[in-house]
Amino acid sequence: MFKLVYAYKSTRISGAYLYFPEKDHFDSLPQTLREQFAEPVFVMAIVAAKHKLLTGVAMEVIQKHLSEVGYYFYIPPPIKTPLPLRKAGF
């Protein structure tokens, strides 16, 4: 298990984050994802042991991805907008 997880936000995809086991180490990132994500902006180092969830995902899942794949990509689910209100009589 990694002690620190490094978070980077996308400059192109709103709400998208990449998590890595090492700071500024992007070698494991596929070229297509690198192009879609654009330039990663460092956000913070996270002490993994202090968090059970990160962006709604179990830290165990993120840690497993970091070990097996070398990164974890998070993109938020689409926002569900409520139906617009209708005036009475329509």
C-alpha positions in Angstrom: 0.0 0.0 0.0 1.3 3.4 -0.9 1.6 5.9 1.9 0.9 8.9 -0.3 -1.3 9.3 -3.4 -0.7 12.3 -5.7 -3.7 14.0 -7.2 -3.8 15.9 -10.5 -6.7 17.7 -12.1 -7.4 18.0 -15.8 -7.2 21.3 -17.6 -9.6 20.0 -20.2 -12.1 17.7 -18.5 -14.1 19.3 -15.7 -14.0 17.3 -12.5 -11.5 14.7 -13.9 -8.6 13.6 -11.7 -5.6 11.3 -12.1 -4.0 9.7 -9.0 -0.5 8.4 -9.0 1.7 6.6 -6.5 4.6 9.0 -7.3 4.7 12.7 -7.8 5.1 13.9 -11.4 5.6 10.3 -12.7 3.3 9.9 -15.7 5.1 7.0 -17.5 2.2 4.6 -16.9 -0.3 6.9 -18.5 -1.4 5.8 -22.0 -0.8 8.4 -24.7 -4.5 8.6 -25.7 -5.5 9.4 -22.1 -2.6 11.8 -21.8 -3.9 13.7 -24.8 -7.6 13.7 -23.6 -6.7 14.7 -20.1 -4.3 17.5 -21.3 -1.7 19.0 -19.0 -2.1 17.5 -15.4 -2.1 20.2 -12.7 -0.8 19.0 -9.3 -3.5 19.4 -6.7 -2.3 17.7 -3.5 -0.5 14.7 -1.9 -3.0 12.6 0.1 -2.1 10.4 3.1 -3.8 7.2 2.0 -4.1 5.7 5.5 -6.3 8.7 6.6 -8.9 8.2 4.0 -11.3 5.3 3.4 -12.9 7.0 0.4 -11.5 9.3 -2.3 -13.9 10.9 -4.7 -16.5 8.4 -3.6 -14.2 5.4 -4.4 -12.8 3.1 -1.8 -9.1 3.8 -1.1 -8.5 0.0 -1.5 -9.7 0.1 -5.1 -7.5 3.1 -5.9 -4.5 1.5 -4.2 -5.1 -1.7 -6.2 -5.2 0.3 -9.4 -2.1 2.1 -8.5 -0.3 -1.2 -7.9 -1.5 -2.9 -11.0 -1.9 -0.2 -13.6 0.2 2.7 -12.2 -2.5 5.3 -12.1 -6.2 5.8 -11.3 -8.4 7.9 -13.5 -11.5 9.5 -12.0 -14.2 11.2 -14.1 -17.4 12.4 -12.3 -20.7 10.8 -13.2 -23.0 13.0 -15.4 -25.1 15.5 -13.4 -28.8 14.6 -13.3 -30.8 17.7 -13.8 -34.4 17.8 -12.5 -37.2 18.2 -15.0 -38.2 21.8 -15.5 -41.2 23.0 -13.5 -44.4 23.4 -15.5 -47.0 26.1 -14.9 -50.5 24.9 -13.8 -52.9 24.5 -16.7 -50.5 23.1 -19.3 
